[in-house]
Amino acid sequence: MEVYLVGGAVRDELLGLPVTERDWVVIGASPEDMVAKGYTPVGKDFPVFLHPESKEEYALARTEIKKGRGYKGFEINTSPDVSLEEDLLRRDLTINAMAKNDAGEIIDPYGGQQDLENKILRHVSDAFSEDPLRVLRVARFAAKLHSLDFKIKHETLLLMRQIVITRELLELTLERIWQETSKALLTDSPGEYFKVLKNCNALAQVFPYIYYQFSDSDSSQLGLASLNAIAKKYTDPNIRFAGFIGGLYFNETEDKYANVKKLANTFPLSNTCKKLLTLTVNAQHACHNSLELDENNLLRLLQKLDVKRNPDRFNTLLDICEAIYTSVHMGDSYKQKVWLQAAATEIQKVNVDTWIREKVSGEEFAKNIKQVQLALLHELIDSSN
């Protein structure tokens, strides 16, 4: 039984990047051998085990033979006879097909170290085209390593386009697509992920409502610029995604906003993410124009943004609006952010103690609050002129 560190951990270590997780491959062992040594089986599709102490994943070496469509259409062989080289051969990119033994020696049968040096993302073998998920994975690695000037090998890009032609991308689960997308949104260059998907013709199949906007160069440029801007302040993939979509739909009319709701409901987004996404698209122009609003419309906007119950989301939304606005109006500051925060503070100054003591009815209570809030906003507007 031999154990090797494999994949991303080896790649990132050689690149001098932080190693966030470590995966191991085991040669010459059976599932029974692993259980006997105290490992816990967790793999559904193939034998993967958790180390009894570190809880890191250890997978039995395997080969894969394409038997059907989709990324699950494979016959798996995890015999103890499978060699390390055979296991590495089934991997997607050469830079992910390296291993390291206990002595610290790198096993690199397919030229991964040379491709790291040349900053190339290259497929290991033609079997690359058998798994549609690899289109998303390569796009994600392009985003992860874009700041290091890595480029996709032309031959690899051609294989990605061939996968798109088979339409097997449509057989990926929405959960798997969003999982890869979320990881891409966490990278230093998240926009590169969507650019690669567009370049290999996959965007229309994976994200049709994003593809429609990418067809317009102004919308795509603004979406990517907004994504880059919000990514400088937030690492949360949900917030970055909201900034991206808000920028893409900045120039659209309200009848197109339904596409954003469809997008939000298609993928397994959290309710918080869905709300932020739709709120960004629906409220951004009102936020951008907030300096010109009278007290009635200003109060209506603040109520729509639910500033009292969701102050954190309100401030996040303003940051997203700022990222979009400053991407459109290069060099301008976003005075609307300070203005809306001041207005939100004003409407929460209402003292309701007297009405509570006097047991004012619910309808009159709400009316009184609104009157005071309007007066406070009117005074704020007057003082700013």
PLY file of the C-alpha trace (Angstrom):
ply
format ascii 1.0
element vertex 385
property float x
property float y
property float z
element edge 384
property int vertex1
property int vertex2
end_header
0.00 0.00 0.00
1.48 3.33 -1.15
0.11 6.80 -0.42
0.71 9.94 -2.50
-0.34 13.55 -2.20
-2.02 14.46 -5.49
-3.70 17.17 -7.50
-4.23 20.73 -6.39
-2.09 20.54 -3.27
0.97 19.55 -5.32
0.21 22.20 -7.95
-0.31 25.04 -5.47
2.75 24.07 -3.45
4.91 24.24 -6.58
3.37 27.62 -7.45
4.00 28.96 -3.96
0.27 29.39 -3.34
-1.50 28.57 -0.07
-2.59 24.92 0.09
-6.18 24.98 1.35
-6.96 21.26 1.11
-5.00 18.10 0.53
-6.15 15.02 -1.37
-4.41 11.66 -1.31
-4.42 8.63 -3.59
-3.77 5.11 -2.33
-2.10 2.48 -4.52
-2.34 -1.27 -3.93
-5.20 -1.30 -1.42
-8.80 -2.51 -1.31
-11.75 -0.94 0.53
-11.42 -3.68 3.13
-7.77 -2.76 3.69
-8.72 0.88 4.29
-11.48 0.07 6.76
-9.15 -2.31 8.60
-6.71 0.57 9.08
-9.40 2.77 10.61
-10.39 4.86 7.58
-14.05 5.86 7.24
-15.70 5.24 3.84
-17.53 8.33 2.50
-17.47 8.03 -1.30
-20.76 7.46 -3.13
-19.51 7.02 -6.69
-16.08 5.52 -5.95
-14.08 4.48 -2.86
-13.05 7.56 -0.86
-12.10 7.41 2.81
-11.47 9.87 5.62
-8.22 9.54 7.56
-8.94 8.52 11.17
-7.05 11.52 12.55
-6.62 14.28 9.94
-10.03 13.61 8.32
-8.42 14.34 4.93
-9.72 12.42 1.92
-7.91 9.33 0.68
-9.15 7.82 -2.60
-8.23 4.46 -4.05
-6.39 4.77 -7.37
-8.81 4.28 -10.22
-9.27 4.20 -13.96
-12.40 5.32 -15.80
-13.97 4.03 -19.01
-16.67 6.08 -20.73
-19.89 4.05 -20.92
-22.63 6.66 -21.11
-23.41 10.36 -21.40
-22.72 13.01 -18.79
-20.10 13.34 -16.12
-21.38 10.21 -14.32
-21.34 7.98 -17.39
-18.16 6.13 -16.42
-17.26 2.59 -15.44
-14.87 2.81 -12.49
-12.04 0.35 -11.78
-10.44 0.62 -8.33
-8.52 -2.64 -8.37
-5.33 -2.72 -6.24
-3.52 -3.30 -9.55
-4.23 0.26 -10.79
-0.93 2.15 -10.94
-0.25 5.75 -9.96
0.44 6.66 -13.60
-2.91 5.18 -14.66
-4.71 7.16 -11.97
-2.99 10.41 -12.97
-3.76 9.78 -16.65
-7.53 10.15 -16.05
-7.16 13.65 -14.56
-8.14 16.82 -16.39
-5.03 19.02 -16.66
-1.34 18.19 -16.55
-0.82 20.65 -13.70
-3.35 18.60 -11.69
-1.81 15.25 -12.68
1.23 15.31 -10.40
1.86 13.45 -7.17
4.32 13.66 -4.29
5.60 10.71 -2.26
6.64 10.53 1.38
10.20 11.50 0.46
8.98 14.74 -1.12
9.73 13.58 -4.67
7.42 14.80 -7.44
6.00 12.16 -9.77
5.12 13.95 -13.00
4.56 11.55 -15.92
2.64 14.03 -18.12
4.68 17.23 -18.00
2.81 19.18 -15.35
5.91 20.94 -14.00
6.89 22.11 -17.48
3.38 23.44 -18.05
3.54 25.26 -14.71
6.77 26.88 -15.83
5.26 27.78 -19.21
1.99 28.93 -17.56
-0.16 26.62 -19.68
-3.45 24.86 -18.90
-3.24 21.68 -21.00
-5.31 18.50 -21.00
-3.61 15.25 -19.99
-5.12 13.10 -22.75
-7.92 13.08 -25.32
-10.07 11.38 -22.67
-10.48 14.93 -21.37
-13.44 15.36 -23.73
-15.34 12.48 -22.12
-16.30 14.52 -19.04
-18.39 17.70 -19.60
-17.66 18.94 -16.08
-14.10 19.62 -17.19
-15.27 22.60 -19.24
-16.28 24.33 -16.01
-13.19 23.14 -14.17
-10.79 24.51 -16.76
-12.68 27.81 -16.78
-12.33 27.90 -13.00
-8.60 27.20 -13.11
-8.23 29.90 -15.76
-9.83 32.32 -13.28
-7.75 31.05 -10.36
-4.45 31.36 -12.22
-5.24 34.36 -14.44
-3.24 36.72 -12.22
-0.22 34.47 -12.81
-0.71 34.82 -16.60
-1.79 31.23 -17.24
-3.42 30.58 -20.61
-5.49 27.67 -21.93
-3.67 25.63 -24.56
-5.39 26.04 -27.94
-5.81 22.28 -28.37
-7.47 22.10 -24.95
-9.86 24.92 -25.87
-10.79 23.00 -29.02
-11.65 19.93 -26.92
-13.80 22.13 -24.67
-15.69 23.34 -27.74
-16.16 19.75 -28.89
-17.73 18.92 -25.53
-20.13 21.83 -25.98
-21.16 20.49 -29.39
-22.17 17.15 -27.81
-24.55 19.10 -25.50
-23.49 16.90 -22.59
-23.12 20.08 -20.54
-26.92 20.08 -20.34
-26.73 16.86 -18.33
-24.75 18.44 -15.50
-26.80 18.98 -12.37
-27.58 22.57 -11.42
-25.97 21.91 -8.04
-22.69 20.87 -9.68
-22.69 23.88 -12.00
-23.25 26.28 -9.12
-20.59 24.53 -7.02
-17.96 25.14 -9.71
-19.23 28.68 -10.28
-19.08 29.52 -6.58
-15.47 28.34 -6.47
-14.68 30.46 -9.53
-16.31 33.50 -7.91
-13.90 33.09 -4.98
-10.83 33.53 -7.19
-8.85 36.72 -7.75
-10.16 37.02 -11.33
-13.75 35.71 -11.24
-14.70 37.42 -14.50
-12.25 35.21 -16.39
-14.47 32.21 -15.62
-17.40 33.66 -17.57
-15.14 34.91 -20.36
-13.73 31.41 -20.88
-17.22 29.88 -20.91
-18.20 32.42 -23.56
-15.04 31.74 -25.58
-15.62 27.99 -25.69
-19.34 28.49 -26.50
-20.49 26.94 -23.21
-22.13 30.02 -21.69
-25.35 29.67 -23.69
-25.89 26.13 -22.38
-24.84 26.71 -18.78
-26.09 30.26 -18.13
-28.50 31.30 -20.91
-29.66 34.45 -19.08
-26.06 35.56 -18.69
-25.29 34.65 -22.29
-28.09 36.90 -23.56
-26.44 39.87 -21.86
-22.95 38.87 -23.00
-24.19 39.19 -26.58
-24.10 42.95 -26.01
-20.51 44.14 -25.61
-21.45 47.14 -23.43
-23.43 44.96 -21.02
-20.72 42.31 -20.81
-17.99 44.88 -20.20
-20.03 46.59 -17.50
-20.89 43.28 -15.85
-17.24 42.23 -15.73
-16.11 45.67 -14.53
-18.73 45.62 -11.76
-17.66 42.11 -10.76
-14.02 43.16 -10.56
-14.96 46.24 -8.53
-17.08 44.44 -5.94
-14.50 41.62 -5.74
-12.01 44.14 -4.34
-14.22 44.58 -1.27
-16.00 41.24 -0.80
-14.93 37.62 -1.13
-18.46 36.26 -0.64
-19.41 34.60 -3.97
-23.07 35.56 -3.53
-22.25 39.26 -3.24
-19.85 39.07 -6.17
-22.50 37.33 -8.27
-25.07 40.02 -7.42
-22.60 42.72 -8.50
-21.92 40.88 -11.74
-25.58 40.41 -12.63
-26.45 43.96 -11.58
-23.82 45.29 -13.96
-24.96 43.01 -16.78
-28.54 44.24 -16.47
-27.73 47.91 -15.77
-28.85 49.08 -19.21
-31.89 46.82 -19.45
-35.54 47.78 -19.22
-37.74 46.44 -16.44
-39.32 43.80 -18.67
-35.94 42.01 -18.77
-35.71 41.85 -14.97
-37.84 38.70 -15.04
-34.81 36.92 -16.50
-32.89 37.67 -13.31
-35.63 36.11 -11.22
-35.56 33.04 -13.49
-31.78 32.87 -13.10
-32.06 33.12 -9.32
-34.70 30.39 -9.19
-32.88 28.05 -11.58
-29.80 27.49 -9.44
-29.65 26.34 -5.80
-28.94 29.80 -4.41
-29.68 30.62 -0.80
-32.76 32.76 -0.14
-30.43 35.53 1.02
-28.55 35.42 -2.28
-31.76 35.35 -4.33
-33.12 38.40 -2.52
-29.87 40.34 -2.87
-29.68 39.46 -6.56
-33.21 40.57 -7.42
-33.03 43.61 -5.14
-29.83 44.76 -6.83
-31.38 44.67 -10.29
-34.74 46.13 -9.24
-33.51 48.89 -6.91
-30.14 49.98 -8.28
-31.46 52.79 -10.49
-33.57 54.22 -7.65
-30.42 54.19 -5.50
-28.41 55.87 -8.25
-31.10 58.59 -8.54
-31.69 58.94 -4.80
-30.15 62.43 -4.59
-33.08 63.74 -6.67
-35.89 61.97 -4.78
-38.42 63.86 -2.65
-39.21 62.63 0.86
-42.11 60.41 -0.26
-40.11 58.52 -2.88
-37.06 58.41 -0.65
-39.07 56.81 2.15
-40.62 54.39 -0.33
-37.15 53.33 -1.47
-35.87 52.84 2.08
-38.91 50.73 2.90
-38.32 48.65 -0.22
-34.73 48.08 0.90
-36.01 47.05 4.36
-33.28 49.07 6.07
-34.58 48.55 9.60
-34.79 44.76 9.57
-31.86 44.15 7.21
-29.23 46.84 7.83
-26.32 44.62 6.78
-27.96 43.72 3.49
-28.76 47.41 2.95
-25.11 48.38 3.33
-23.99 45.50 1.14
-26.45 46.58 -1.54
-25.06 50.12 -1.42
-21.55 48.74 -1.92
-22.78 46.78 -4.94
-24.52 49.85 -6.35
-21.32 51.82 -5.82
-19.31 49.18 -7.71
-21.74 49.30 -10.63
-22.12 53.10 -10.70
-18.39 53.82 -10.56
-17.84 51.26 -13.32
-20.23 53.28 -15.49
-19.11 56.73 -14.36
-15.37 56.29 -14.15
-13.76 58.66 -11.65
-17.02 59.73 -9.98
-17.57 59.18 -6.28
-20.79 57.54 -5.15
-22.37 60.27 -3.01
-25.64 58.35 -3.05
-24.21 55.82 -0.60
-23.57 58.38 2.15
-26.90 60.05 1.38
-28.94 56.87 1.70
-27.14 55.85 4.88
-27.94 59.26 6.37
-31.58 58.92 5.31
-31.77 55.44 6.82
-30.44 56.82 10.10
-33.03 59.62 10.09
-36.10 57.41 9.69
-35.04 55.29 12.65
-35.04 58.28 15.00
-38.80 58.06 15.49
-39.73 57.84 19.20
-42.84 55.70 19.60
-42.97 55.59 23.43
-45.84 58.09 23.70
-48.00 56.18 21.21
-47.34 52.94 23.04
-48.38 54.46 26.38
-51.51 55.89 24.79
-52.26 52.52 23.18
-52.59 54.01 19.72
-54.21 51.58 17.25
-52.10 49.75 14.68
-53.33 51.69 11.67
-52.91 55.07 13.36
-49.58 53.94 14.83
-48.19 53.22 11.35
-49.61 56.50 10.04
-47.93 58.47 12.83
-44.57 56.80 12.18
-44.80 57.59 8.48
-45.65 61.25 9.13
-42.66 61.70 11.43
-40.35 59.87 9.04
-41.47 62.08 6.15
-40.87 65.17 8.26
-37.38 63.97 9.18
-36.53 63.24 5.54
-37.96 66.60 4.44
-35.71 68.33 6.95
-32.72 66.27 5.77
-33.38 67.21 2.15
-33.76 70.89 3.03
-30.51 70.90 4.99
-28.63 69.38 2.05
-29.76 72.04 -0.44
0 1
1 2
2 3
3 4
4 5
5 6
6 7
7 8
8 9
9 10
10 11
11 12
12 13
13 14
14 15
15 16
16 17
17 18
18 19
19 20
20 21
21 22
22 23
23 24
24 25
25 26
26 27
27 28
28 29
29 30
30 31
31 32
32 33
33 34
34 35
35 36
36 37
37 38
38 39
39 40
40 41
41 42
42 43
43 44
44 45
45 46
46 47
47 48
48 49
49 50
50 51
51 52
52 53
53 54
54 55
55 56
56 57
57 58
58 59
59 60
60 61
61 62
62 63
63 64
64 65
65 66
66 67
67 68
68 69
69 70
70 71
71 72
72 73
73 74
74 75
75 76
76 77
77 78
78 79
79 80
80 81
81 82
82 83
83 84
84 85
85 86
86 87
87 88
88 89
89 90
90 91
91 92
92 93
93 94
94 95
95 96
96 97
97 98
98 99
99 100
100 101
101 102
102 103
103 104
104 105
105 106
106 107
107 108
108 109
109 110
110 111
111 112
112 113
113 114
114 115
115 116
116 117
117 118
118 119
119 120
120 121
121 122
122 123
123 124
124 125
125 126
126 127
127 128
128 129
129 130
130 131
131 132
132 133
133 134
134 135
135 136
136 137
137 138
138 139
139 140
140 141
141 142
142 143
143 144
144 145
145 146
146 147
147 148
148 149
149 150
150 151
151 152
152 153
153 154
154 155
155 156
156 157
157 158
158 159
159 160
160 161
161 162
162 163
163 164
164 165
165 166
166 167
167 168
168 169
169 170
170 171
171 172
172 173
173 174
174 175
175 176
176 177
177 178
178 179
179 180
180 181
181 182
182 183
183 184
184 185
185 186
186 187
187 188
188 189
189 190
190 191
191 192
192 193
193 194
194 195
195 196
196 197
197 198
198 199
199 200
200 201
201 202
202 203
203 204
204 205
205 206
206 207
207 208
208 209
209 210
210 211
211 212
212 213
213 214
214 215
215 216
216 217
217 218
218 219
219 220
220 221
221 222
222 223
223 224
224 225
225 226
226 227
227 228
228 229
229 230
230 231
231 232
232 233
233 234
234 235
235 236
236 237
237 238
238 239
239 240
240 241
241 242
242 243
243 244
244 245
245 246
246 247
247 248
248 249
249 250
250 251
251 252
252 253
253 254
254 255
255 256
256 257
257 258
258 259
259 260
260 261
261 262
262 263
263 264
264 265
265 266
266 267
267 268
268 269
269 270
270 271
271 272
272 273
273 274
274 275
275 276
276 277
277 278
278 279
279 280
280 281
281 282
282 283
283 284
284 285
285 286
286 287
287 288
288 289
289 290
290 291
291 292
292 293
293 294
294 295
295 296
296 297
297 298
298 299
299 300
300 301
301 302
302 303
303 304
304 305
305 306
306 307
307 308
308 309
309 310
310 311
311 312
312 313
313 314
314 315
315 316
316 317
317 318
318 319
319 320
320 321
321 322
322 323
323 324
324 325
325 326
326 327
327 328
328 329
329 330
330 331
331 332
332 333
333 334
334 335
335 336
336 337
337 338
338 339
339 340
340 341
341 342
342 343
343 344
344 345
345 346
346 347
347 348
348 349
349 350
350 351
351 352
352 353
353 354
354 355
355 356
356 357
357 358
358 359
359 360
360 361
361 362
362 363
363 364
364 365
365 366
366 367
367 368
368 369
369 370
370 371
371 372
372 373
373 374
374 375
375 376
376 377
377 378
378 379
379 380
380 381
381 382
382 383
383 384
